[in-house]
Structure formats: structure tokens, C-alpha cells
Amino acid sequence: MDSLRIYNSLARDKQPFVSLTPGEVRMYVCGMTVYDYCHVGHARVMVVFDMVQRWLRTIGYRVTYVRNITDIDDKIIKRASENGETIGALTERFIRYMHEDADALGVQRPDHEPRATRFVPQMLDMIGRLERNGYAYQADDGDVNYAVRKFVGYGKLSGKSLEDLRAGERVAANEAKRDPLDFVLWKRAKPQEPDESKWASPWGAGRPGWHIECSAMSCQLLGEHFDIHGGGADLQFPHHENEIAQSEGASGKPFVNYWMHNGFVRVDNEKMSKSLGNFFTIREVLEKFDAEVVRFFILRTHYRSPLNYSDAHLEDARGALTRLYTALKDVAPDAAPLDWEEDHAQRFRAAMNDDFNTALAVSVLFELVNTINKTQSAELARQLKGLAATLGLLGREPQVFLQGMPRAGSDASAQASANAGIEARIAARAAAKQAKNFAEADRIRAELLAEGIVLEDRPGGLTEWRRG
């Protein structure tokens, strides 16, 4: 535990990790706003912090991992209205889709997955404390706003000074605010909005602002001062900056010790985003690529680096993951437990303890593959499988991956039928060889190869196959 170092966005430096309670870690990650399908940017957040919580548990911490769901928001209200359905029906459907996508990617469920609509009393309590502490005021339009200039430390996470922040740069113009930089804590309900988007409050019927949701949920479930807060780099300002102002303004305590932010997903050197129209949903990607390939593609890049998305990069990831699985197919791991004293394991551990450097850790896996291929060592095959498991990789039987068997949610019957057809042609090839009709045997092999099916003849007349 003592050797783990984390890049802390708040300190702008890599720091030794020291948890508030020895042996325990409390971690909060900003989750999805559920009005549409999750895209590859969401996949990166889910996979990255799944990796983080897995590694923290691997090195002995007891982890409480919270990832929230925003199920009330302007976009949600608008989408439900456009669809002619209730907010609850819309959000339940997209929560289900989110879980299906996360499960396919091997993302373990967080310990707590709070929904904003179920924590409104805690939000109201925090807004009340902010008002009593002089940080919140009700404007003429009925909204309750946070007075940014009252909080002395505003800008400490993002590095932005109040002088640098101009009205309209990040905040919609609103003449009712005392200062253009102030942000909303409680939105006064509009007459045309559905009743299910309104809650009673001391400031009139309305709903919470986005920023207060995360402050209230994290403090309720993890305490007013906890270890790690994570999310995408796009949330550092203003969302996480505002969380700090709210939480510390309400409690008078430090909010979070370590802030972690994963890098953007980029397409053609531009940030992937819905506003640019260059985003891909997880479901679209999984129609073309195995979900473990997508997970591997995300993890082989350091979490803070930009992730360049393209089919070519995913094809390369598929080939690389195939190498790992092929090594386990050729050399079965022994049944002994993972040996952390072994050289590869020590270097893997050092990489992961250096700010979760999965890029370097994955390179150690490929060093293992090279040695396994040379030595046929069952002990090293066990090390490969065990180390990869800490990243949520190589969990299937090698032949299942290599033959392209589907993950949960895909059409298993169609895939099984296709595989049966391949097996039938392999049997026909074997019969042709037995009859010394080598031209026919070669024709079948070439036909399968053209379809991406690679045959490997083994001693004793056995033929194995995989998708190339």
C-alpha cells in the first residue's frame, strides 16, 4: 500500500497515497446523465475507475466505491417531453442500457450507485447550510445561487482565478444573479415542467442544480472528507470546482484529498463529444468489436493520456489481445496462486503503483508472452493470467475468445451456428486429407482463411481454429 503514488489534479503533482483511514479507501466518481446511450467517452470513465478500484483492492485496501447516476436534468426533462414519456420511464430504460454496456465491458458494479432523485433531502439540507454560512442567496427569479466570490479558495482545482473567468465563458447569462460567475443550487420550477421534476423546498418548488447533486451524494455516502474523487477531464471545471466550493462551504472541512481525471477520447485530433457529432455509442462499437477488445484498447493507454479512437486502433488492440490469449491456449497455466515475488509480477506491481500506469503494466504482460512462447512455462502462463485478471482481462477460456464467441447480450445462437459450420468444413478438410485429396483440403483451408478463420494443425491429426 505504502508505495502507491497518484497524480493529484489538486496538487498538480504525483503524490504518495495516504488514505484517511488506514487500510480503507473511500472513492467517488461522477457517473452518467441518463437520457441517451453511453458513448466511448463514458466507457473510458467506467473502465478507468473500475481498474482503479480493482487495483486498490488487489493491494489490500477495503474500498467503498460510489458512482452516481444523474436522473434529473434539463436534458432529461427535454428528452422525455420529446418522446412523450415520463422522466421515470426514460431514465429507467437508459439506466438499464448503461448497466448492459458496463457489464459487457467487464465493469464491476460500484458499491453504491446513488440516483440524484433519491437524495433531494440531503441536497436541500446542504443548500440550507450554505445559505446560513453566507454562500447562497435566492435571486429575484426564484433560483438559489452560490455566491462564488464568497468562497476564498475558488479556482484551486482548475487553476483559474476569478479575474480570468469572464461572464458568458462557461456560465449562461442571467441578470438575476448577483455575479455572472455564480451558479445555481436550486432551480425554481417552471409552470410547463412536469410534476415529477418538482420538489417542495423552503425556496419554493423546484429541482436541484447538477453540481449540488454530487456534493450531497458523496458527502452522505462517504463523509464530508474522503480520499479520492474521479471523473473525466472535462468535469474539472466547472463541475468539480463547484463541488469543492459547495462541500467546503457547507462543512468547513477539506472535501477530497486526491482528485483524479482521465484524459479525453479523441477522433481526428478533436475531443469526442455529442456537440461535435463525432461520438460513437458503446453499442455501435460492440457491434463490430468484442467487448474485451474495447476494454483492452482503453487500458493499454495511460488513463491521463488522450485516447485516440479509430477502427484501426481497435483492430490493433484485437490483434494484441489475440497474442495474449494465444499464449494461454498453447501453454495451460498451472493451478498455483499468483506469485507476487516473481520478477514480472514485481515490475507489473511497480507500474500499477506508479499512478496506475496500465500502459507499462500491459507491456510486462507481453514480455511474459515472449518468455512463455520460448519456454512453454506453465508457471509463467499462470502469472500472465493472474496479472491480467487484476485489470479485468483474460478471464475467458482462450478458445472462446479466439473463436469469437459472443459476450452477454449478443446473438449466441447465430454465433454457435456459424461456429458449427466452421467445424463442419474443418471435418470435410480432414476427410479430404484422409482420402489424399490435398487440392480439396487446400481449397477449404484457403476458403476459411479468406473468411478470417486461421487453422492450426496439431500433432495427432487435431486441427484448432481461431478468428484472425
Helices and strands as residue ranges (DSSP letters): E 5-8, E 13-16, E 24-33, H 40-58, E 62-70, H 74-83, H 87-104, G 116-118, H 120-132, E 136-138, E 144-146, G 148-150, E 183-188, G 195-197, E 206-208, H 210-222, E 226-232, G 233-235, I 236-240, H 241-251, E 256-262, E 265-267, E 270-271, H 282-286, H 291-299, E 307-308, H 311-330, H 343-353, H 358-375, H 378-389, H 398-402, H 412-434, H 438-450, E 453-457, G 459-461, E 463-467
